[in-house]
Amino acid sequence: MSGYKHGVYILERPTALLPPRRIAAGLPVVVGTAPVHTVAGPVNQPRLIYGYREFVETFGFDQDFGAYTLCEFARVFFTLYNLAPAVFINVLDPARHRGTVSEAEKTFVEGRITLEHTYPQEPALTSQDGATTYQEGTDYTLDAAEGVVTRLESGAIGAGDTVKVSYHYVDPAAVTPDEVIGGVDADTGVKSGLELVSEVFPRFRLVPGQIVAPGWSQYPAVAAVMAAKAEGINGCFKAVAVVDVPVAGEGAPGLYSQVPAWTQEHNYTDRQMVVCWPKVTLGGAEHWLSSHLAGLMCRTDSEHGDVPHKSPSNEPLVVDGVAPVAGREVWLGPEEGAYLNGQGVVTALNFDGGWKAWGNRTGAYPGSSEVKDTFLPIRRMFNWVGNTLVLTWWQRLDFPVTRRAIETMVDSANVWLNGLAAREIILGGRVEFRADENPVSEVMDGVVRLHVYLTPPSPARELDFILEYDPAYLQSLFNA
């Protein structure tokens, strides 16, 4: 093509400022068990769910929250706090987590027998002497959801016959903490359990903000992996791990005063951990506090521009009480609540304005005095700002390192931080490209470091009013 031109031409230059990428601050990634055998639902596959109905259609539903932990979170998150979306990972595998009933004798009464379990797998009915095998659809029908077998008049089963019944049934109690932790299959490379957190962003283009496993995070091994994943998702994103202290079982703390010793002994002390105790109740049902706190953090974020600078502490919980611990009722006052908060534990308090979350500290407190690691809203703000910077500037990876490119990054980030400061989301922030942090050898190797200074506001955890009697006001008695 000739280089000669004659006319009017348009040239474009890249914008000197790049707007930040918007991300959801508190997106929960929830790992646990669901009755997927009732709907042929997914096993060890992350699913992004936008509502309660979609959850039930995908994972099934059962009121037994102790057995089906994802159902508890779905009920709390979607219906009580009216939030969406969340990512769910079910580890219950109907093909592996099951028990067996072998040749149980059942007698038909009014043409029906009721099995001990619903949704039986591979059912087999034989005559009492074992000589005849009855056929479903010919001799009987099966209502799997109710676990009821009904004889057919045209079949070979007599009205009052006794038969032998064999079948498999899904047993959620067979799931272990190790399966919630998950791993990577050495032969196939397929991930399971908490290892699937790394697939959330590649699948859905959403950054996890919280990792939650109600009913499982009270196991120290599970909580430790949750915190480890939260520290480095995909090697570049950070989240918080919302975990629970156990309320039952051997070694579980029975009193509020025993909780701090348990958290220290079992290493619930990570800066990305939000440690919860005890369980809460609503309408007679018990829920893990982590389910409610995860929802409360999302609700608080949504009320403040989807930015996590406001603490969930002193915000209303949708609960009507605290569940008994070791057979004893738990009624905490501000003093007991402050004691737990001072040991890095978030609790529930019914003091003024109904039941509220109570506590601003991460699990790192009081072992650490680093403010960005010990105040929950500041920790979450550092996570959020870091995640936003990663997504915003990923598009500029592998561009030539030039002065204009560096100025664009610095100016764009400063404009964004100035906007946050103007809205009082942060008290101040700036980005600098410093020569002392960018040695020539590393810049030659393509490494560029930008220093981000950031000051989110601390939560007002203590308000002191100093009262003093001032006798000078007695002079008002003598003034006309």
RATA-V964519 format. One record per run of one state. SS is the DSSP state (alpha for helix, beta for strand, coil for the rest). FROM is the first residue (numbers start at 1). TO is the last residue. If there is no record, write none. Layout:
<<SS,FROM,TO> <SS,FROM,TO>>
This chain:
<<coil,1,27> <beta,28,32> <coil,33,35> <alpha,36,38> <coil,39,46> <beta,47,49> <coil,50,51> <alpha,52,59> <coil,60,68> <alpha,69,80> <coil,81,85> <beta,86,90> <coil,91,97> <beta,98,107> <coil,108,108> <beta,109,109> <coil,110,111> <beta,112,114> <coil,115,120> <beta,121,127> <coil,128,132> <beta,133,134> <coil,135,135> <beta,136,136> <coil,137,139> <beta,140,143> <coil,144,147> <beta,148,151> <coil,152,161> <beta,162,170> <coil,171,171> <alpha,172,174> <coil,175,176> <alpha,177,181> <coil,182,182> <beta,183,184> <coil,185,190> <beta,191,192> <alpha,193,204> <coil,205,209> <beta,210,212> <coil,213,219> <alpha,220,231> <coil,232,232> <beta,233,233> <coil,234,236> <beta,237,237> <coil,238,239> <beta,240,244> <coil,245,255> <alpha,256,265> <coil,266,272> <beta,273,276> <coil,277,279> <beta,280,282> <coil,283,284> <beta,285,287> <coil,288,288> <alpha,289,302> <coil,303,315> <beta,316,316> <coil,317,320> <beta,321,322> <coil,323,324> <beta,325,325> <coil,326,327> <beta,328,328> <coil,329,333> <alpha,334,341> <coil,342,344> <beta,345,350> <coil,351,354> <beta,355,358> <coil,359,360> <beta,361,361> <coil,362,370> <alpha,371,374> <beta,375,375> <alpha,376,396> <coil,397,402> <alpha,403,422> <coil,423,425> <beta,426,432> <coil,433,434> <alpha,435,437> <coil,438,439> <alpha,440,444> <coil,445,450> <beta,451,456> <coil,457,470> <alpha,471,477> <coil,478,480>>
